[in-house]
C-alpha cells in the first residue's frame, strides 16, 4: 500500500539537519517527490518512522495518509518514457496516433540531459505515482541481448516490481534496424493489440540476466555489464572509463571509486576525472570505438 507524506519542518526548529536526513532516507527507499515537501511512499521503513517521530518531537508537522489517486479518465492510462536523444519523430508520431485512435490517454515524460529526469527509472517512478496502468519505455539497443539487459536494469531500479503496473519496452534493435516490443510485466490485451496490429511490432517476453547484476563482497561493489562487445568504449555517467576487450565485463568499485573494469583496458585519467560514484545506480553505456 502506497502512502502520502507531507511535512513542514521549519529551519528554526531544525538546527541539526533532520530534514536532510529525512530526504536521504526517502531517496533510499525510492520515495517519489511530487512537490517540495510531499512524497509518495512505497513503504515506511523503520528508520524513516524514527526520523518522522523525531521531527514531531521538535514541533514539526507530519501528515501520513493512504495514497489513493482518483482517475479522471475511465479507460487505460499509458505512460510513455523516452530519452531526450530520441530522434525518430516519425515513429514517435506513429505511437501517439495509435493510442489516440484507440481513445487512450498517453502521458509522456523524457529523461536524459536537459530533462526533468536524469534516469529512465526516475521518470517511470513518477508515472507509477500518477497511477498509470501501463508504462512504455522507448529505447535503442545494439542487439536483443543488450535490449533485455537495459529493460531489466530499468525495471530493477524502478518501483514497478512492487505493484501490478504493466511495463513494456519498445526498442529499436540496431542489428536488424527494426523496432520490437519486450513485455516485462503482463500487458493488457488492448495495449498488446495496439503494438501488434497498429504498430506491427513483434512481441517477446523479457527475461532477467542469468547472472546477478550487482554483488557486494568485502567492501567491493561488482556490477556486471551485459551485451557489450570487444572494442566498445564503456561510459559511466557520461565519462569513457574503459575499452572492452571481451564480452564479460565487470566494473568494480570501492568506497565510491572505480578500481577496475574486468575484461577491459582502463582509462585511468578518465576514471580519476569521474570521481566518486554510486556504482549500483550509475548510468553505464557502451558505444563503438572510432579510434
Backbone bond lengths (Angstrom), bond angles and torsions (degrees), N, CA, C in turn:
res aa  C-N    CA-C-N  psi(-1)  N-CA   C-N-CA  omega(-1)  CA-C   N-CA-C  phi
1 X - - - 1.454 - - 1.528 109.76 -
2 X 1.339 116.62 128.72 1.456 121.57 178.53 1.521 110.51 -83.47
3 X 1.332 115.59 146.89 1.459 121.06 178.92 1.513 109.59 -123.53
4 X 1.334 115.53 158.45 1.455 122.07 177.55 1.525 108.38 -113.08
5 X 1.326 116.20 122.96 1.461 122.21 -179.43 1.519 109.93 -108.98
6 X 1.320 115.97 130.10 1.455 122.15 173.36 1.524 107.85 -129.42
7 X 1.328 116.72 133.37 1.461 118.42 -179.88 1.524 110.95 -141.34
8 X 1.308 115.12 154.85 1.461 122.59 176.08 1.520 107.01 -135.10
9 X 1.337 115.36 102.95 1.463 120.73 -178.38 1.522 107.99 -115.46
10 X 1.304 115.88 102.22 1.461 121.77 -179.15 1.525 110.07 -66.87
11 X 1.329 116.23 136.65 1.472 120.77 -179.19 1.522 112.26 -59.63
12 X 1.318 117.62 -28.40 1.459 120.63 -177.67 1.525 112.00 -68.27
13 X 1.354 116.58 -27.57 1.471 118.86 -179.84 1.531 111.60 -99.76
14 X 1.323 116.73 6.11 1.469 120.76 -175.42 1.533 111.07 -127.68
15 X 1.319 117.16 66.52 1.476 119.54 -177.88 1.523 113.78 -75.63
16 X 1.334 117.96 -12.85 1.468 120.62 -174.19 1.537 113.14 -109.05
17 X 1.321 117.47 16.75 1.464 120.89 173.60 1.513 115.19 71.68
18 X 1.332 117.35 34.08 1.468 120.41 179.93 1.537 110.71 -62.87
19 X 1.333 116.48 -39.29 1.471 119.80 -179.45 1.527 111.34 -59.35
20 X 1.336 116.48 -39.49 1.468 121.04 178.77 1.518 110.64 -65.76
21 X 1.333 116.73 -39.65 1.473 119.96 179.32 1.534 110.91 -66.27
22 X 1.327 116.21 -36.28 1.467 120.14 177.42 1.525 110.03 -65.27
23 X 1.332 117.16 -44.40 1.466 121.04 -179.87 1.523 110.75 -62.10
24 X 1.320 117.45 -40.74 1.471 120.94 178.62 1.533 111.20 -61.25
25 X 1.335 116.10 -41.58 1.460 119.49 179.52 1.532 110.72 -70.10
26 X 1.327 116.97 -36.93 1.468 120.61 176.99 1.527 110.59 -61.30
27 X 1.304 116.55 -42.47 1.472 120.06 178.39 1.530 111.05 -67.45
28 X 1.313 116.12 -35.12 1.460 120.56 -179.53 1.522 111.35 -63.95
29 X 1.330 117.34 -38.17 1.471 120.35 -179.88 1.534 111.54 -89.62
30 X 1.354 115.47 7.82 1.469 122.42 177.31 1.526 112.12 63.82
31 X 1.329 115.96 39.72 1.460 120.14 173.16 1.529 108.69 -68.96
32 X 1.318 116.24 155.46 1.463 121.85 -176.13 1.523 109.31 -106.89
33 X 1.329 116.21 120.00 1.458 121.75 -179.18 1.528 109.61 -87.37
34 X 1.344 117.70 108.02 1.459 119.89 -177.48 1.525 112.24 -98.79
35 X 1.326 117.54 -21.30 1.458 123.36 169.53 1.518 106.92 -147.75
36 X 1.318 116.33 178.08 1.465 119.46 -171.74 1.529 114.01 -50.37
37 X 1.301 117.69 -49.90 1.474 120.69 -177.62 1.518 112.04 -122.70
38 X 1.329 115.75 30.37 1.466 121.06 178.42 1.522 108.97 -127.03
39 X 1.331 116.32 124.69 1.459 122.06 -175.32 1.524 110.85 -130.81
40 X 1.318 115.55 145.90 1.468 121.41 169.55 1.524 106.96 -95.15
41 X 1.319 116.41 126.31 1.464 121.59 -175.95 1.522 111.13 -104.61
42 X 1.334 118.29 123.47 1.461 120.46 173.25 1.527 111.07 -74.49
43 X 1.343 115.49 -21.82 1.463 121.69 178.62 1.526 107.94 -161.12
44 X 1.316 117.14 166.62 1.465 121.46 173.46 1.523 106.80 -118.68
45 X 1.312 115.36 101.11 1.464 119.52 -178.22 1.530 110.05 -70.89
46 X 1.314 116.27 160.85 1.459 120.69 179.41 1.526 110.88 -61.98
47 X 1.345 115.70 -37.59 1.466 119.21 179.88 1.524 110.37 -66.37
48 X 1.344 117.01 -41.69 1.465 119.99 178.83 1.522 110.31 -64.33
49 X 1.327 116.28 -42.76 1.471 120.35 178.26 1.532 110.47 -57.72
50 X 1.342 116.34 -42.79 1.461 120.85 -179.75 1.531 111.42 -65.67
51 X 1.341 116.28 -40.77 1.470 120.75 179.82 1.525 111.27 -66.12
52 X 1.330 116.55 -39.26 1.468 120.08 179.78 1.519 111.37 -69.01
53 X 1.326 116.91 -36.74 1.469 120.32 175.30 1.524 110.52 -64.47
54 X 1.326 115.54 -39.48 1.466 120.58 177.33 1.529 110.16 -61.98
55 X 1.341 115.27 -40.37 1.465 119.98 179.35 1.523 111.24 -64.95
56 X 1.335 116.67 -41.97 1.469 120.03 177.65 1.525 111.22 -61.83
57 X 1.332 116.36 -37.60 1.460 121.12 -177.51 1.529 113.17 -66.67
58 X 1.351 116.80 -22.06 1.470 118.59 178.07 1.528 111.19 -99.56
59 X 1.350 116.50 7.95 1.456 120.22 173.94 1.517 115.93 100.09
60 X 1.333 118.34 9.82 1.460 121.06 178.56 1.522 110.50 -76.47
61 X 1.334 116.97 153.85 1.464 121.78 176.70 1.524 108.44 -94.66
62 X 1.336 115.73 120.91 1.463 121.84 -179.59 1.525 108.69 -124.39
63 X 1.319 116.65 126.17 1.468 121.07 177.12 1.526 109.04 -128.00
64 X 1.336 116.87 124.48 1.462 122.61 175.90 1.522 108.41 -123.52
65 X 1.317 116.60 127.10 1.456 120.55 179.27 1.529 109.42 -138.23
66 X 1.312 116.54 164.68 1.456 120.54 177.48 1.529 109.30 -69.46
67 X 1.325 115.54 136.60 1.466 120.13 -178.34 1.523 109.63 -93.02
68 X 1.337 115.49 110.85 1.461 121.00 178.86 1.520 109.36 -133.27
69 X 1.338 117.42 86.25 1.469 119.29 -179.78 1.522 111.14 -65.56
70 X 1.319 115.72 143.64 1.459 121.61 178.81 1.517 109.19 -98.56
71 X 1.324 117.04 122.84 1.455 121.54 179.42 1.521 110.64 -81.28
72 X 1.326 116.05 130.14 1.452 121.14 176.85 1.526 110.97 -89.31
73 X 1.342 115.42 -15.25 1.463 121.02 -179.37 1.524 108.44 -111.00
74 X 1.322 116.65 130.56 1.468 120.51 -173.82 1.532 113.20 -76.46
75 X 1.326 117.33 -27.63 1.456 120.09 -176.73 1.520 112.82 -85.61
76 X 1.331 114.90 -168.97 1.457 120.41 179.05 1.527 110.92 -70.25
77 X 1.320 116.02 139.73 1.463 121.61 175.47 1.527 107.82 -112.92
78 X 1.328 116.46 125.60 1.458 121.64 -177.16 1.517 110.45 -113.30
79 X 1.320 116.40 135.66 1.460 121.83 174.87 1.517 110.02 -102.08
80 X 1.322 116.95 129.58 1.466 122.10 178.35 1.520 108.55 -110.18
81 X 1.324 116.16 122.03 1.466 122.09 -179.97 1.518 108.37 -112.68
82 X 1.319 116.93 124.80 1.469 120.44 -176.98 1.525 110.03 -135.71
83 X 1.344 117.61 152.29 1.468 120.61 176.75 1.522 110.80 -76.00
84 X 1.322 116.69 151.11 1.469 120.56 179.17 1.523 111.46 -65.09
85 X 1.329 116.59 -20.37 1.468 121.26 -178.65 1.534 112.84 -85.29
86 X 1.332 117.77 -3.18 1.462 120.88 -177.05 1.526 110.04 -67.53
87 X 1.326 116.94 124.43 1.463 121.01 -173.25 1.520 114.12 -121.67
88 X 1.319 118.48 2.97 1.458 120.13 178.37 1.537 108.47 -84.80
89 X 1.319 114.91 74.85 1.466 120.57 -174.55 1.531 111.69 -65.74
90 X 1.321 116.64 -30.01 1.466 119.97 178.97 1.523 110.51 -63.38
91 X 1.338 116.79 -44.19 1.466 120.24 178.96 1.527 110.52 -68.84
92 X 1.327 116.97 -36.88 1.455 121.00 178.51 1.525 110.28 -62.13
93 X 1.324 117.47 -43.06 1.462 121.12 176.95 1.523 111.05 -64.32
94 X 1.316 116.15 -35.35 1.462 121.13 178.37 1.530 110.34 -62.62
95 X 1.349 116.73 -40.79 1.469 121.31 177.66 1.525 109.87 -63.80
96 X 1.329 116.16 -48.10 1.461 120.42 -178.50 1.528 111.74 -59.30
97 X 1.329 116.62 -45.84 1.468 121.06 -178.80 1.528 111.25 -64.53
98 X 1.345 116.63 -36.89 1.464 120.50 -179.60 1.524 110.97 -62.86
99 X 1.331 117.07 -40.80 1.459 120.43 179.87 1.526 111.54 -73.67
100 X 1.337 116.48 -37.98 1.462 119.88 179.24 1.531 110.82 -62.84
101 X 1.333 116.14 -40.57 1.466 120.47 -179.38 1.518 111.81 -64.24
102 X 1.330 116.87 -26.57 1.460 120.56 178.08 1.533 111.58 -90.27
103 X 1.352 116.66 2.05 1.462 120.29 178.35 1.516 114.34 71.82
104 X 1.346 117.63 27.21 1.464 121.83 -177.65 1.526 111.14 -102.13
105 X 1.315 115.48 152.55 1.454 121.68 176.63 1.526 108.96 -86.43
106 X 1.336 117.13 133.96 1.458 121.96 179.16 1.524 108.96 -122.94
107 X 1.340 116.52 113.61 1.466 121.56 176.01 1.523 108.48 -98.63
108 X 1.319 117.12 132.09 1.462 120.70 -176.41 1.524 111.86 -114.94
109 X 1.323 114.95 140.69 1.457 121.12 173.47 1.529 108.48 -139.04
110 X 1.337 115.55 145.98 1.463 121.92 -176.54 1.521 109.83 -117.85
111 X 1.325 116.74 143.65 1.460 120.90 176.96 1.533 109.55 -126.13
112 X 1.327 115.54 162.41 1.466 120.40 178.79 1.514 111.09 116.04
113 X 1.318 116.65 -166.03 1.459 122.51 -178.13 1.524 110.81 -59.33
114 X 1.334 114.89 139.67 1.472 122.27 178.44 1.527 112.65 61.28
115 X 1.326 117.56 20.31 1.461 121.58 178.92 1.527 109.55 -112.56
116 X 1.323 114.86 164.55 1.467 119.92 179.78 1.520 111.51 -66.02
117 X 1.352 116.17 -31.26 1.457 120.78 -177.35 1.524 109.97 -115.34
118 X 1.321 115.99 134.44 1.465 120.63 -177.47 1.523 111.23 -79.02
119 X 1.332 116.41 -39.03 1.455 121.26 -175.44 1.529 110.56 -122.16
120 X 1.340 118.16 153.44 1.464 120.06 179.34 1.523 112.94 -60.44
121 X 1.343 117.11 -35.44 1.462 119.72 -178.94 1.531 111.36 -64.04
122 X 1.351 117.88 -30.95 1.464 121.06 178.41 1.530 110.26 -67.73
123 X 1.334 116.49 -43.22 1.470 120.27 177.93 1.522 110.64 -65.94
124 X 1.328 116.15 -39.05 1.462 121.02 178.77 1.530 110.56 -64.32
125 X 1.326 116.67 -42.38 1.462 119.87 179.44 1.525 111.97 -61.81
126 X 1.340 116.45 -37.26 1.458 118.91 178.67 1.521 110.62 -66.31
127 X 1.324 117.26 -41.21 1.463 120.59 177.05 1.525 110.58 -65.31
128 X 1.313 116.21 -38.20 1.470 121.47 176.28 1.523 109.72 -58.32
129 X 1.335 116.37 -42.11 1.457 120.85 178.52 1.515 112.76 -67.39
130 X 1.332 117.08 -23.74 1.461 121.53 178.37 1.530 111.79 -87.52
131 X 1.316 116.01 5.66 1.467 123.03 173.99 1.530 113.60 61.23
132 X 1.339 116.09 45.46 1.466 118.30 172.66 1.532 108.43 -75.81
133 X 1.322 116.76 160.77 1.466 121.14 -178.75 1.523 112.28 -89.01
134 X 1.324 115.46 -32.86 1.464 121.29 -176.50 1.520 109.01 -137.76
135 X 1.324 116.93 140.50 1.459 121.14 173.54 1.529 108.57 -119.53
136 X 1.337 115.05 130.60 1.458 121.52 179.15 1.524 108.13 -115.18
137 X 1.326 116.56 123.29 1.459 122.38 177.80 1.522 108.72 -101.66
138 X 1.319 116.81 123.08 1.459 122.17 -179.27 1.523 108.32 -99.66
139 X 1.338 117.32 119.60 1.468 121.05 -175.33 1.527 111.62 -140.41
140 X 1.329 114.49 172.09 1.464 122.58 169.96 1.517 107.98 -121.95
141 X 1.314 117.53 150.03 1.467 121.23 177.50 1.521 109.58 -153.87
142 X 1.316 115.34 150.71 1.462 119.87 -178.99 1.519 112.24 -70.91
143 X 1.325 115.99 -32.59 1.464 120.77 -176.00 1.518 109.42 -148.93
144 X 1.331 116.64 167.84 1.463 120.53 177.79 1.527 110.14 -63.89
145 X 1.328 117.51 -37.37 1.467 120.98 178.84 1.524 110.54 -59.37
146 X 1.343 115.59 -45.96 1.462 119.73 -179.83 1.532 110.63 -66.91
147 X 1.329 116.34 -38.15 1.464 120.70 178.23 1.523 110.85 -61.28
148 X 1.328 116.36 -42.04 1.467 121.37 178.44 1.526 110.20 -61.47
149 X 1.310 116.13 -42.33 1.459 120.07 -178.86 1.527 110.82 -64.94
150 X 1.342 116.17 -45.21 1.466 120.07 -179.51 1.529 110.48 -61.03
151 X 1.339 116.47 -46.22 1.460 120.48 -179.86 1.513 112.23 -61.16
152 X 1.330 116.05 -43.49 1.466 120.30 179.94 1.523 110.92 -65.08
153 X 1.324 116.84 -41.90 1.461 120.93 -178.65 1.532 111.06 -63.15
154 X 1.340 115.99 -44.28 1.461 120.25 178.99 1.527 110.48 -64.07
155 X 1.319 116.53 -44.66 1.466 121.36 178.92 1.519 110.80 -60.82
156 X 1.327 116.84 -42.54 1.454 122.16 -178.21 1.532 111.65 -66.09
157 X 1.345 116.59 -32.79 1.462 120.73 -179.28 1.524 113.20 -84.17
158 X 1.325 116.97 -11.08 1.468 120.97 -177.17 1.528 110.27 -96.29
159 X 1.338 115.06 -174.93 1.468 121.20 179.51 1.523 112.49 -97.30
160 X 1.323 118.56 2.29 1.459 120.92 -168.77 1.526 113.72 -66.20
161 X 1.321 117.43 -28.29 1.461 119.35 -179.40 1.526 112.03 -68.16
162 X 1.333 117.08 -13.89 1.465 120.64 -178.76 1.525 111.89 -88.09
163 X 1.321 117.13 -8.19 1.457 120.31 -173.09 1.524 109.11 -140.63
164 X 1.323 116.18 -175.92 1.465 120.71 -176.07 1.520 112.82 -100.39
165 X 1.324 117.98 12.65 1.463 120.72 178.79 1.522 109.66 -61.86
166 X 1.326 116.75 122.53 1.460 121.03 -177.93 1.529 110.28 -68.15
167 X 1.323 116.17 150.72 1.469 120.60 -177.48 1.519 109.84 -144.00
168 X 1.323 115.09 125.53 1.457 119.76 175.06 1.521 109.18 -135.33
169 X 1.297 114.83 161.50 1.453 122.14 -175.40 1.533 108.30 -126.41
170 X 1.328 116.58 117.63 1.462 119.75 172.65 1.519 106.99 -96.06
171 X 1.307 116.67 117.53 1.459 120.50 -171.27 1.520 111.33 -130.52
172 X 1.318 115.30 138.23 1.457 120.25 173.98 1.527 107.97 -91.93
173 X 1.336 115.59 117.23 1.463 121.35 -179.14 1.527 108.37 -89.56
174 X 1.328 116.17 116.64 1.461 120.02 -176.30 1.524 112.70 -64.59
175 X 1.349 116.77 -32.07 1.466 120.53 -179.60 1.528 111.73 -57.62
176 X 1.343 116.12 -36.98 1.467 121.04 -177.05 1.527 112.83 -110.62
177 X 1.348 115.89 -8.98 1.469 122.25 -177.49 1.532 111.21 57.72
178 X 1.333 116.44 35.59 1.461 121.35 179.80 1.525 110.46 -132.36
179 X 1.336 115.75 154.31 1.454 121.22 174.93 1.526 110.04 -89.51
180 X 1.322 115.39 148.26 1.457 121.04 173.66 1.526 107.97 -146.51
181 X 1.320 117.09 165.03 1.460 121.97 179.42 1.527 109.76 -113.17
182 X 1.330 116.03 132.41 1.460 121.93 175.78 1.527 107.60 -111.76
183 X 1.316 116.80 117.96 1.460 121.98 -177.45 1.532 109.58 -93.51
184 X 1.339 116.42 117.47 1.461 120.89 -177.57 1.524 112.45 -98.46
185 X 1.324 116.90 -47.32 1.463 121.71 174.75 1.520 105.59 -119.70
186 X 1.347 119.02 130.02 1.466 123.27 -170.45 1.532 114.97 -38.82
187 X 1.330 115.09 130.34 1.452 123.01 -175.66 1.527 109.76 -97.93
188 X 1.343 118.92 138.39 1.471 120.94 176.39 1.526 111.35 -55.90
189 X 1.327 118.06 142.57 1.471 122.19 -177.85 1.533 113.75 -52.05
190 X 1.323 117.28 -37.52 1.465 119.83 -178.60 1.529 111.32 -64.27
191 X 1.331 116.78 -37.70 1.470 120.91 178.18 1.527 109.95 -70.29
192 X 1.343 116.45 -41.73 1.467 120.33 177.47 1.527 110.41 -59.44
193 X 1.324 116.33 -37.42 1.461 121.06 179.11 1.529 110.98 -63.54
194 X 1.340 116.44 -39.17 1.465 120.22 177.84 1.529 110.01 -63.22
195 X 1.340 115.76 -44.47 1.459 119.66 180.00 1.528 111.94 -61.24
196 X 1.330 115.66 -47.55 1.468 119.71 -173.04 1.523 113.47 -79.96
197 X 1.357 117.67 -44.09 1.468 119.43 -173.58 1.522 113.33 -89.37
198 X 1.321 117.81 -43.46 1.466 119.81 -177.19 1.533 112.81 -86.41
199 X 1.349 117.01 -39.34 1.462 120.29 -178.32 1.530 113.06 -96.99
200 X 1.349 116.61 -9.11 1.474 122.38 177.18 1.529 112.58 56.63
201 X 1.331 116.32 42.83 1.463 120.93 -178.88 1.521 111.37 -97.39
202 X 1.324 116.37 140.00 1.467 120.74 167.74 1.522 107.63 -74.19
203 X 1.331 117.30 140.55 1.466 121.61 -176.96 1.528 109.51 -118.34
204 X 1.334 115.96 126.65 1.469 120.77 176.74 1.526 108.31 -125.13
205 X 1.323 116.03 158.20 1.465 120.83 178.27 1.522 110.49 -85.88
206 X 1.324 116.23 136.33 1.458 120.47 178.70 1.520 111.64 -72.19
207 X 1.318 115.64 149.12 1.467 120.37 178.93 1.520 109.34 -138.59
208 X 1.319 116.12 140.34 1.464 120.87 -179.29 1.524 110.03 -76.74
209 X 1.351 117.36 155.50 1.467 120.44 178.22 1.523 111.03 -58.68
210 X 1.314 115.55 150.92 1.468 120.51 -178.88 1.524 112.04 -72.23
211 X 1.345 116.92 -18.09 1.462 121.33 178.65 1.527 109.73 -117.87
212 X 1.324 115.77 156.87 1.462 120.53 179.50 1.532 110.01 -63.60
213 X 1.323 115.90 139.10 1.465 120.65 179.45 1.521 111.53 -78.07
214 X 1.338 116.44 -43.14 1.465 121.43 -178.11 1.525 109.77 -123.05
215 X 1.324 116.37 130.70 1.470 120.77 171.37 1.530 107.79 -134.39
216 X 1.331 115.33 146.52 1.462 121.41 178.78 1.522 107.88 -124.24
217 X 1.328 115.70 128.20 1.471 119.64 -177.24 1.524 109.89 -153.41
218 X 1.341 115.80 127.55 1.462 121.24 174.63 1.516 114.51 57.17
219 X 1.336 116.98 36.02 1.458 119.87 178.52 1.522 114.26 85.60
220 X 1.337 116.44 -2.72 1.460 121.07 179.30 1.533 109.85 -106.60
221 X 1.338 115.77 144.53 1.465 122.01 174.12 1.521 107.66 -108.92
222 X 1.342 116.46 127.52 1.463 121.71 -179.91 1.533 108.12 -113.80
223 X 1.316 116.71 125.39 1.465 120.81 178.62 1.531 109.11 -122.94
224 X 1.319 115.24 113.01 1.467 120.48 179.89 1.527 109.44 -82.60
225 X 1.335 116.24 135.00 1.457 122.26 -179.05 1.522 108.95 -111.10
226 X 1.313 115.97 125.77 1.465 120.77 -175.92 1.528 110.99 -102.80
227 X 1.329 114.83 154.07 1.465 120.69 172.57 1.512 115.40 76.04
228 X 1.335 118.69 22.62 1.462 122.19 177.86 1.527 109.52 -103.61
229 X 1.324 116.13 139.28 1.464 121.72 -178.79 1.532 110.31 -106.77
230 X 1.344 117.68 151.69 1.468 120.75 176.94 1.527 111.20 -54.68
231 X 1.329 115.69 138.42 1.456 120.87 179.14 1.517 113.96 98.08
232 X 1.328 117.51 -14.01 1.461 120.14 -178.80 1.528 110.78 -81.77
233 X 1.331 114.99 146.54 1.469 121.08 174.80 1.525 108.95 -82.24
234 X 1.332 116.21 135.42 1.457 121.96 -179.76 1.529 108.68 -103.74
235 X 1.326 115.96 121.70 1.467 122.04 -178.62 1.527 109.94 -109.04
236 X 1.330 115.56 136.36 1.460 121.65 173.18 1.522 107.63 -121.41
237 X 1.326 115.79 119.66 1.470 121.56 -176.47 1.526 111.84 50.82
238 X 1.345 115.60 39.45 1.453 121.35 175.52 1.514 115.81 84.86
239 X 1.340 117.44 0.72 1.468 121.99 -178.96 1.528 109.44 -108.63
240 X 1.365 118.90 127.20 1.471 120.77 178.97 1.532 110.93 -74.99
241 X 1.324 116.92 106.81 1.463 120.68 -172.81 1.524 113.74 -100.15
242 X 1.349 117.25 -16.73 1.468 119.03 -176.18 1.523 110.52 -164.63
243 X 1.336 114.40 168.08 1.461 121.65 175.74 1.524 107.92 -124.38
244 X 1.323 116.19 123.67 1.460 121.09 -174.76 1.530 111.38 -64.72
245 X 1.330 115.41 136.99 1.469 121.92 175.50 1.515 111.17 -117.12
246 X 1.346 116.71 -2.02 1.462 121.80 178.25 1.518 108.96 -153.72
247 X 1.337 116.27 179.82 1.466 120.84 176.13 1.521 111.87 -88.37
248 X 1.333 116.31 -10.91 1.466 121.79 -176.06 1.522 108.96 -103.22
249 X 1.327 116.89 96.26 1.463 122.18 -174.55 1.531 110.15 -114.11
250 X 1.330 116.04 128.56 1.460 121.40 176.15 1.526 108.18 -132.85
251 X 1.333 115.62 121.71 1.468 120.82 176.46 1.521 108.24 -90.51
252 X 1.326 116.00 134.32 1.465 121.18 -176.89 1.530 109.15 -120.45
253 X 1.326 116.35 131.62 1.464 119.63 176.80 1.521 110.21 -130.59
254 X 1.312 114.84 156.41 1.469 121.54 175.72 1.525 108.13 -143.51
255 X 1.305 115.95 127.80 1.459 122.60 -177.65 1.529 111.55 54.01
256 X 1.333 115.62 38.68 1.452 120.74 174.03 1.518 115.13 83.51
257 X 1.328 118.34 3.79 1.463 120.43 -179.95 1.532 110.60 -122.03
258 X 1.322 116.14 139.17 1.466 120.61 178.20 1.524 109.53 -70.07
259 X 1.323 115.80 127.29 1.460 120.83 179.25 1.525 111.92 -111.34
260 X 1.341 117.01 -16.19 1.461 119.85 179.45 1.528 109.48 -165.12
261 X 1.329 115.08 151.09 1.462 121.54 168.54 1.522 105.36 -127.46
262 X 1.321 115.27 93.15 1.462 121.06 -174.45 1.530 110.33 -63.80
263 X 1.343 115.63 135.29 1.459 120.79 -179.66 1.508 112.86 87.99
264 X 1.348 116.62 16.94 1.464 119.63 -178.16 1.523 110.75 -151.20
265 X 1.318 115.84 170.25 1.462 121.62 172.12 1.512 108.23 -98.57
266 X 1.319 116.98 132.12 1.458 121.88 -173.60 1.520 112.49 -85.11
267 X 1.329 114.42 151.14 1.459 122.09 170.57 1.526 105.92 -110.94
268 X 1.335 115.75 87.84 1.470 121.54 -172.28 1.525 112.20 -59.47
269 X 1.323 117.09 -36.77 1.468 120.81 -178.92 1.527 110.21 -63.75
270 X 1.334 116.88 -43.53 1.456 121.07 -179.13 1.528 111.52 -71.45
271 X 1.341 116.87 -33.96 1.469 120.41 177.23 1.528 109.86 -63.52
272 X 1.331 116.12 -40.10 1.456 120.40 176.95 1.527 110.33 -65.03
273 X 1.332 115.90 -39.60 1.468 121.17 178.20 1.529 111.13 -64.09
274 X 1.328 117.09 -35.28 1.461 122.05 179.89 1.520 111.44 -61.78
275 X 1.324 116.67 -39.79 1.465 120.64 179.61 1.515 113.00 73.15
276 X 1.328 116.59 -153.23 1.461 121.66 -177.12 1.522 111.14 -77.97
277 X 1.326 115.60 139.70 1.467 121.85 178.35 1.528 109.10 -141.96
278 X 1.317 115.36 169.04 1.469 120.93 168.24 1.519 105.75 -107.05
279 X 1.325 116.41 100.86 1.458 122.01 -171.10 1.527 112.56 -57.83
280 X 1.333 116.25 -34.41 1.464 119.66 -177.14 1.528 112.70 -59.69
281 X 1.328 117.30 -32.69 1.470 120.44 -175.42 1.526 113.03 -117.43
282 X 1.327 118.39 5.01 1.464 121.44 179.62 1.532 110.08 -64.49
283 X 1.337 116.09 151.63 1.469 121.06 177.58 1.523 108.40 -86.32
284 X 1.321 116.14 116.16 1.463 122.29 -179.28 1.523 109.14 -113.32
285 X 1.336 116.14 125.43 1.454 121.72 177.96 1.525 109.57 -134.44
286 X 1.319 115.89 164.01 1.459 120.21 176.53 1.520 109.62 -136.74
287 X 1.333 115.59 145.54 1.456 121.67 179.42 1.521 109.47 -138.49
288 X 1.309 116.39 151.08 1.449 120.42 175.97 1.521 110.04 -62.69
289 X 1.318 115.67 136.19 1.463 120.37 -179.29 1.527 109.37 -82.46
290 X 1.339 116.32 138.78 1.463 121.29 179.18 1.529 111.31 -106.61
291 X 1.331 115.24 8.56 1.473 118.58 -179.46 1.506 111.25 -98.01
